[in-house]
């Protein structure tokens, strides 16, 4: 068994109003059940971060990445399964009907577009000491401001 952390890619999808897209994980998911999350997942063997980012956006929403606007950050954490992960998150724009994502059946149950002042909802069903998804969202909004969006 590898001792290397699992590599992940995450997309913070931005709409024309400067809001970010979040989706709720289904209640029966092993990791972070019933929690709000960004689009993303593990890299496949031999896959580059950019390719994984694009693949995950299409798999989880049906949309296509049109522009990678810039990095949000790299995050290290240990999931509920005890496995360490390194996640690289990016601000992206997508093509598709933003009012009608095609959520992955069985994996996600609902979605929301949030403004910077609406991030408290991201703490629902999360351990009080976790706060990772909210911190990622706050850093994504800071990155958006830094590029003038």
Secondary structure, DSSP 8 states (H G I E B T S, - for coil): ---S-EEEEEEEEB-TTS-EEEEEE-TT-SSSTT-EE-EEEE--TT--HHHHHHHHHHHHHS-EEEEEEEEEEEEEEE-TTS-EEEEEEEEEEEES-TT-----TTTEEEEEEE-GGGGGGGGTTS-TTT-HHHHHHHHHHHHHHHTT-
